[in-house]
Amino acid sequence: MTATGARNAPDVVDVVALGESMVTFLPSRPGRLADVPSFDRGIGGAESNVACVLAAAGHTARWVGRVGADGFGDHLVEAIGGYGVDVSHVRRDPRRPTGIYFRTAGDRSTDAHEVAYYRAGSAASAMSPAGVDLDALRAGRVLHLSGITAALSSDCLDLLRELTAPRPGRPLISFDVNHRPGLWRDTHGPEVLLDLARGADLVFVGEDEAEEAWGITGGPTRIRQALPEPQTLVVKQGARGAVAFRHPAGSCAAGAARVGADGTPQAPGSATNPRSAPAPAQATFEPALHVDVVATTGAGDAFAAGFLSATLRDLPVRDRLRHGHLTAAAVLTAPGDLAAPPARAHADRLAALDDTAWGTLRLGPGWTRADEHEGPEKEARTP
């Protein structure tokens, strides 16, 4: 098993997340952006969402980012810090603004969904290896990244390449592919994302986005064949469920595997790289829950947070997937990008259900507030 970083190093937190966070404006009612009369302010950002959910779940979390020296930047730092996330390493940029975006209430998978981003030239796009505290980034048991950051600018891409490069003693690198075609300024985005994923220890990717970005069809096994390097690969299949591929115990993680005995980085496929011919991965599939969906935005981030939380607790792979589904269900049944996760004991009890009970569990709005002592029947019914 890939071990997360040391627990007792100075200033070490459970998870560090790097990326752009933006102020999001949620519509007051359904309809086109042109017709919505008013919006409610919230926060959104793939990586900061993960940090907020993990902090709310009882883990120590740090968000590292860059925001403008403006009111929106103030709001982001205060709101994310309000979840219990360490924001002391967020940089303020006096020359560049904080990114914002507006979206409609519809499902993002439908043609009616609209999102208007105002993030070009944002403060976050100026992040670079020289412009962040690398020690603070690496002072976590897990460092969570996403492909969104790589698309923001060439400096941001350089930063992600620095953080995913093989080096002794690095934290476990978690990477959510998060393919966003509209953010890339050229056609090399898919190739860049695949290269970054190959340098990570834990990778999250949707089956649909693997097809869109890399042209891979044929299911999760074909994706694993194209991406054998990560110790753990989680392929999300939407409402069907998710598959986790893990190399057998004793295999090295991507970063460790590419470092020779003398500490020299080794290229994939070299004679001294033990991952040049990785052992067959063990696959675990876990079906998704039946959920009364309110909105889908942020569900992928919540899934990653739930999986990471269970990973930090060293739970079995099946339970990691189930905690991912449960945490995603909390967001799916709420209107915003963020929602409070279920209490740990509540989630543990649901994750421990037998396969039949898990398969008939249905969750609706407010389910995370159900009394955990009243049993699964309080939030479940047969679909």
N, C-alpha and C positions, 0 to 999 in steps of 0.2 A: 504494500500500500504506500502511496505517496504521502509522506508526512508533511504536515504544515509546519511553519517555522517555529522556532523556540518560543516557549511560553514565558520565560523569565528574563529575556534580554531587556535592557533599559528602554523605556518608552515604547515597548512593543504593544500593539493593539491586535485584536483578532483580525480585522480586515481594514485595508486601505483601499479606497476607490479613487481613481483619477478620471476626470472628464469634465465636460461642459455641463453646467446646469443653467437652465433658463427660467424666466418667469413665464408661466403659461396662462392664457386667458381662456376660460371655459365658458361656453355659451349659456345664457340664462334660459334658453329654450331650444328645441330642435329647429332645424332649418338651415338654409344656406348662410354662409358668412355675410352675404350682402343683406340678408333679412333679419339677422339677429340684432336686437336693439341694445343689448348690454352683455357684459361678460363678468365673470367672477375670477379673481386673481388666484393663482396657485403656483406651485413650483413643479418643474419637470426636468429630468436629465437621467439618462439610463444608469450612469454610475452612481450619482448621488442618490437616486431612488434605492439602489441596492444598499447603500450605506445607511439610509434612513430606516429601511425595513429591518436590517440586521441590528441596529441600535435599539429599535423598538422591541425586538425579540430578545434583548438582554445581552447582546454582544458588545464589545468595545469596537467602535468604528471611527475611521477618519476619512474625511473627504478632502482631496487636494484638487484645487482648481484655480481659475483666474476669472475675476468678475470686474466690471467697471467700478470706478469710484463714483457711483451714482445711486439713486434711490432704489432701483431694481437690484443692484448688487447688495445694498444693505439688507433688503428683504430676503434675498436668497441666503445670505450668511446667517441671518437671524432665524429664518424658518428651518433651515437644515440643522443648525445648532440646537434648535428647539426639540429636535428628535433625540438629542443626546449624542449627536455626532461631533467629533473633534473637528473644528473648522479653523484652528489656529494657523494652519499652513496654507490657507487660501490667500492668494496674492490679489491686490487691488491695482487696477490699471487706470491711471488718470487720463489716458488718451483714447481708449477704446471703450465702447459701450458694453453693457450686459445684454446678452441675447434674449429675445422674447419671441413667443409665437402664439398664434390664435388657432383654434381648431373647432370643428363642428361636433355635434353630439353623436353622430352616426358611427357605426363600426368602421374602422379604418380599412377593412377588407372590401368595403362596398364602394361603388362609384360615387355615391353621395357624400362620402367623407372628404372634407377639405381641411388642409393645414396650411397656414401662411407663416413661414419662418422669417424672422428679421434677425439673422445671426451673422451675415457676411461681415467680416472685419471685426468680429466681436473680441472682447478681451480674451476669451478662452482660446481663440485661434492663434494667439501669440505665445501659447505655452511651448516650451522648448527644453532640451536637456539642461541648458544653462539658466533657464528661468524658473525652475522649480527646485525644491529641496529634495534631492534624490535620497538622502538618508531618511527623511520622513516618509517618503514613498515606500522604501524598502523595510521600514520598521513595522512590519505586520506579519502575521502568520500567513495571510493571504493578501495578494495584491490583485485587485479586480480591475480589468481594463475592457474596453470595447472598441470595435471597428469604427464607431462614429468619430472618436478622437482622431484616428489616423486620417480621416477624410477632411478635417478642418483646415489643415495647412501643411506645408512641407516640414515646418518646424515641429508640428504636432506628430507627424509621422516619424521624424527622427527620434522624438522622445519615446514613442512606442517601440521603435526598433532597439533603442538603448535598454528599455526595461524588459524586453523579451529575449535579449541576447543571453546566451549561456554564460553563467558565472557561478563560481562556488558560493554556497550559502545564501542564494537568493530565496525569497519567499515563494510559496506556491503561487504560480501565475494562473489566474483565472481570466479567460478571454471569451467574451460574448461577441460573436461575429457581427451582429447588428448591421447587415448590409443595407445601406441607404444610397441607392444609385444617384439620387438627386444631389447629394453632397459632393460627389467626386468631380473633379475638374477635368479628368481625362478618362480613358478607357482601361486604365491599369488597376482600378480599385479591386476587382475580384482577385487578381493575382497577388496584390499586396495583402489582402485579407487572408488568403490561403497561407502565405509565407509567415505572417504574424501568428496564425493559429498553430502552425507547426512548431513554433517556439514556445508555446504555452503548455502548461501541465494539465489544465482542465479547460475544455472548450464547450461552449453552448452554441448550437446552430439549429435553425429550423430546417426541416426537410424541404419546405418550399423555397427558402432562401438559398439553400445549397444548389437547387435546380436553377434558380434565377441567376445566382452569382457565378456558379462553376459549371452549369450544364449537367449536373449529376442527377441521373434518374435511376430508378430501380430500388429505392428504399434505403433505410439506414445502413445496411451492410455495405452498400456501394459507397456511401459517404465515408464510412470507416476505412475502406480500402484506399480511398483517395487521401485520407488524413490519419495515417497510422501512428504518427509520432506522439501525440498527447497521451499521458497516462490515463486520462479519463476523457471520453467524448460523449456528450449528451446531445442526442438528436431529438428535437421536439417535433411532434406530429400533430399539433393543434388539438382538436377535440378528441382525437383518438388516444393520445397518450405521449409517452416519451421512452426512449431507449438509452441506456447508459452502457457504453463499452468501456471496460477497464482491463488494462494489462494485468496479468497474474501477479500475486504478491511476489516481491523481490525484483520486479522490473523497475527501472529508473524513470523518473519524470523527464520531460523533454529537456529542460535546462540542465539537469544533472547529467543526462545521458550524453550530452554534447561536450562535456568537459573531460579531458583526459586526466590520467592519474597525477600528472604534474601541474594540473590546473589550466592547461592550454585548451582552448576551445577546439573541438573536433567537428569537422564537417559531417553532415549526415551521409552514411554509407561508407565512412572510413573504416579501416580495419580495427581501430580501437574504439569505435562507437558501438556500444552494446545494443543500441536501438536500430542499427542498420537493418536488422532482420528481426523485428519485434515478434514476441510470442503471440499466438492467437489471442485475441481479446475475448474476455468473458462478457456476454451481453445479457442485460436485464431489462425487460420491458414492464412498464407499469401503466395501466390505463388511466386516462384522465377522469376527473369527477364529472358528474352531471351538475351543471351550474346554471342558475337563472341569471343570465348575463345582463348587466347594466351597461358596462362599457369595457372595451378590451385594452385600451391604452395603458401601458405599464405592467401588463400581465407577465410579459417575458422577463422583465426586470425582477418582478416578485418571485417568479419561478427560480431564477438564478439565486436570489437571496435565500429562499427556503432550502435549496439544495446546498448552498454554502454553509448555512447554519447547521444542517445535519452533518455536513462534512467536518466542520469544526468540532462537533460532538462525537465524531468517529462512529456514526451510526451505520448500519448495513446499507448497501447500495439501494435495496428496495425502499427502505425508509427515507433515504435521501430524495429519491424520486417522489415519494408520497408527500414529503414535506414541501417539495417544490410545487406540486399540484395544489396543496392546501393553501400555501401562501399566495399562489396565483389566484386561487378562488376568492381570497379576501379582496383583491383588487378588482376582479371581474364582477363582483357584486357591489361595487361602489362606483360613484360617478367620476372621480378624479384619477390622476396618475398614481397616487399613493393611497394606501389604506392600512390601518393598523392590522398587523398579523394576529392570528389567534394566539391566546396564551399558550405557553410552551406545554403545559400539562394537557390542555385541551387538544392541541395538535398531536401530541404523543399518543393520546388515547385513540384519536381517529386514525392515525397512521398504523396503529397496532391491530386494527380491525382485520378479520379474516377476509379472504378474497370475495366471498359472497356479499358480506356486509359492505365492503368497500365499493363493490360494483353497483349496489343499490342506493348508496349515499347520494343525496341531492342537497345542494347548498344554495340558499337564496340570500337576499339582502339582510344584513343584521346577524348572520349566522355566527360571526366571530364573538358576539356578545352572549351567545347561549351559555347557560350555566353548565360548566363542564361536568358537574356531578349528576346531571339529569339524564345522561346517557345519549347515545347517538340518535335515538328516536326523536329527540327534540328538534334536530335540524335535518333529519333524513326522512325520505319517503321513497317508495319504489317508483321509478319513472315509468 
